[in-house]
Amino acid sequence: MDHRRKNKPRRGGGARTKIHPPKKPRIALIGFRGVGKSAIARRLAEYWQIPLLSLDEKIERDEGMRIEEIVRARGWQYFRDREYAALATAAETDRLLLDCGGGIVEEAEGLRSDRKMQILKEKFFCIYIAVNEEKMLYRLQNLARNASRPDLSPADSPQNLLEVFKRREPLYLEIAHTVVDISDTNIAESALRITQMFK
């Protein structure tokens, strides 16, 4: 049984309505790799005219290396520590839309990250960008290898990534203030679905 809460956009007339920004000062998009968080985040930042920060991109800028290079040179826990530090700094920003990496809820070796989850739960309004398992497998099978993403152990195959997704999803749901299931929609419609939650 799928226990996700499904948010559907309210239907209105044909006239264009103003898209209001959220009242919460800090919004975080959470969810697994490949679901479209970054593309949705860019749309939302444009709609709401709110600063956008990608944690992964910030870490890469600060370290002067891509994530795969950081992990290869210094290990997973070093990267997760940098991720925590960047998240803690972002939590002090007055107004922000945060695009989180898929592993934001974990430490090295796939262990639960209470420290990061606590910051997200307390300091941000967390929106879990969810898709059902069938759609997730489809997306993983069609997801081109991205050089900026480090390999996952034991192998970066769709089936292994699906197991990682299953491990992380309960953690996403635990900290999510709301869930937006985008299994039946595209990026533009997904962003609009989210904006309508804040009207």
C-alpha positions as CSV (number, residue, x, y, z in Angstrom):
1,M,0.0,0.0,0.0
2,D,1.2,3.4,-0.8
3,H,1.0,5.7,2.2
4,R,2.0,8.9,0.5
5,R,-0.3,11.9,0.8
6,K,-1.2,13.0,-2.7
7,N,-1.5,16.7,-3.4
8,K,-3.5,17.6,-6.4
9,P,-3.8,21.2,-7.7
10,R,-7.0,23.0,-7.2
11,R,-8.9,23.6,-10.4
12,G,-9.7,27.2,-11.2
13,G,-11.0,29.3,-14.1
14,G,-9.1,29.9,-17.2
15,A,-7.7,33.3,-16.1
16,R,-4.1,33.5,-15.0
17,T,-3.7,34.0,-11.3
18,K,-0.8,35.5,-9.4
19,I,1.5,32.9,-7.9
20,H,2.1,33.8,-4.3
21,P,5.4,32.8,-2.7
22,P,5.3,30.7,0.4
23,K,5.0,32.4,3.8
24,K,7.6,30.1,5.3
25,P,11.1,31.8,5.1
26,R,12.9,28.6,4.1
27,I,11.7,25.8,1.8
28,A,13.6,22.5,1.1
29,L,12.9,20.1,-1.7
30,I,13.9,16.6,-0.7
31,G,13.7,13.3,-2.7
32,F,15.7,10.8,-4.6
33,R,18.0,11.4,-7.5
34,G,16.5,11.6,-10.9
35,V,13.0,12.7,-9.9
36,G,13.5,16.3,-11.1
37,K,14.1,18.2,-7.9
38,S,16.6,20.6,-9.4
39,A,14.5,21.4,-12.5
40,I,11.4,21.9,-10.2
41,A,13.5,24.1,-7.9
42,R,14.5,26.3,-10.7
43,R,10.9,26.8,-11.8
44,L,9.8,27.6,-8.2
45,A,12.6,30.1,-7.7
46,E,11.5,31.9,-10.8
47,Y,7.8,31.8,-9.9
48,W,8.4,33.0,-6.3
49,Q,11.4,35.2,-7.0
50,I,13.2,33.6,-4.1
51,P,17.0,32.8,-3.8
52,L,17.8,29.2,-4.8
53,L,20.7,27.1,-3.4
54,S,21.7,23.7,-4.5
55,L,23.6,22.0,-1.7
56,D,25.6,19.8,-4.0
57,E,26.6,22.7,-6.3
58,K,27.7,24.7,-3.2
59,I,29.9,21.9,-1.9
60,E,31.5,21.5,-5.3
61,R,32.2,25.2,-5.5
62,D,33.6,25.3,-2.0
63,E,35.8,22.3,-2.5
64,G,36.8,23.0,-6.1
65,M,36.0,19.4,-7.1
66,R,33.0,17.5,-8.3
67,I,31.3,15.3,-5.8
68,E,32.7,12.1,-7.3
69,E,36.2,13.5,-6.9
70,I,35.6,14.6,-3.3
71,V,34.3,11.1,-2.4
72,R,37.2,9.4,-4.2
73,A,39.8,11.7,-2.5
74,R,38.4,12.1,1.0
75,G,35.6,9.5,1.4
76,W,31.9,9.6,1.9
77,Q,31.9,10.8,5.5
78,Y,33.9,13.9,4.6
79,F,31.3,14.7,1.9
80,R,28.5,14.2,4.4
81,D,30.2,16.4,6.9
82,R,30.5,19.1,4.3
83,E,26.9,18.6,3.4
84,Y,25.9,19.1,7.1
85,A,28.0,22.2,7.3
86,A,26.4,23.7,4.2
87,L,22.9,22.8,5.4
88,A,23.5,24.4,8.8
89,T,24.7,27.6,7.1
90,A,21.7,27.6,4.8
91,A,19.4,27.2,7.8
92,E,20.5,30.6,9.0
93,T,19.4,32.3,5.8
94,D,16.4,34.5,6.1
95,R,14.7,33.5,2.8
96,L,15.7,30.5,0.7
97,L,14.7,27.6,-1.6
98,L,17.0,24.7,-1.0
99,D,17.6,21.9,-3.5
100,C,18.9,19.0,-1.5
101,G,20.8,16.0,-2.8
102,G,19.2,12.6,-2.6
103,G,21.4,11.5,0.3
104,I,20.7,14.5,2.6
105,V,19.0,12.1,5.1
106,E,22.0,9.8,5.4
107,E,25.6,9.7,6.6
108,A,28.3,7.5,5.2
109,E,27.5,3.8,4.6
110,G,23.8,4.6,4.3
111,L,23.3,5.3,8.0
112,R,20.5,7.6,9.1
113,S,21.6,11.2,9.6
114,D,19.7,12.5,12.7
115,R,21.7,15.8,12.7
116,K,20.7,16.7,9.1
117,M,17.2,15.5,9.5
118,Q,16.7,17.6,12.6
119,I,17.8,20.8,10.9
120,L,15.5,20.1,7.9
121,K,12.6,19.3,10.1
122,E,13.0,22.3,12.4
123,K,14.4,25.0,10.1
124,F,12.7,24.3,6.8
125,F,9.4,23.5,5.3
126,C,10.2,20.2,3.6
127,I,8.5,19.2,0.4
128,Y,9.1,15.6,-0.5
129,I,9.1,15.2,-4.3
130,A,7.8,11.7,-4.6
131,V,7.2,9.2,-7.4
132,N,5.8,5.6,-7.1
133,E,8.2,2.6,-7.3
134,E,7.2,1.8,-10.9
135,K,7.9,5.3,-12.1
136,M,11.1,5.5,-10.0
137,L,12.5,2.3,-11.7
138,Y,11.6,3.7,-15.1
139,R,13.4,6.9,-14.4
140,L,16.4,5.2,-13.1
141,Q,16.6,2.9,-16.2
142,N,16.5,6.0,-18.4
143,L,18.7,8.2,-16.2
144,A,21.9,8.9,-18.1
145,R,25.1,8.5,-16.1
146,N,26.0,11.9,-14.7
147,A,29.7,12.5,-14.1
148,S,28.9,14.8,-11.1
149,R,27.3,11.9,-9.2
150,P,29.5,9.4,-7.4
151,D,29.0,5.7,-7.8
152,L,26.9,4.0,-5.2
153,S,28.1,0.7,-3.8
154,P,28.0,-2.1,-4.8
155,A,27.1,-0.9,-8.3
156,D,25.3,2.1,-9.8
157,S,22.6,0.0,-11.5
158,P,18.9,0.8,-11.6
159,Q,18.0,-2.2,-9.4
160,N,20.6,-1.3,-6.8
161,L,19.6,2.4,-6.8
162,L,16.0,1.3,-6.4
163,E,17.0,-0.5,-3.1
164,V,18.7,2.8,-2.0
165,F,15.5,4.6,-2.8
166,K,13.5,2.1,-0.7
167,R,15.9,2.6,2.2
168,R,15.7,6.4,2.1
169,E,12.0,6.9,1.4
170,P,10.9,6.3,5.1
171,L,13.4,9.0,6.1
172,Y,12.1,11.5,3.5
173,L,8.6,10.8,4.8
174,E,9.6,11.3,8.4
175,I,10.8,14.8,7.9
176,A,8.4,15.9,5.1
177,H,5.9,18.6,6.0
178,T,4.1,17.7,2.8
179,V,4.4,15.2,0.0
180,V,3.9,16.0,-3.7
181,D,3.5,12.9,-5.8
182,I,4.6,13.7,-9.3
183,S,4.3,10.2,-10.8
184,D,1.6,11.4,-13.2
185,T,3.0,14.7,-14.3
186,N,5.9,16.6,-15.8
187,I,8.3,19.2,-14.4
188,A,6.2,22.3,-15.3
189,E,3.0,20.8,-13.9
190,S,4.8,19.6,-10.8
191,A,6.1,23.1,-10.1
192,L,2.6,24.5,-10.6
193,R,1.2,21.8,-8.3
194,I,3.5,23.0,-5.6
195,T,2.8,26.7,-6.0
196,Q,-0.9,26.0,-5.7
197,M,-0.3,24.5,-2.2
198,F,0.7,28.0,-1.0
199,K,-2.3,30.0,-2.3
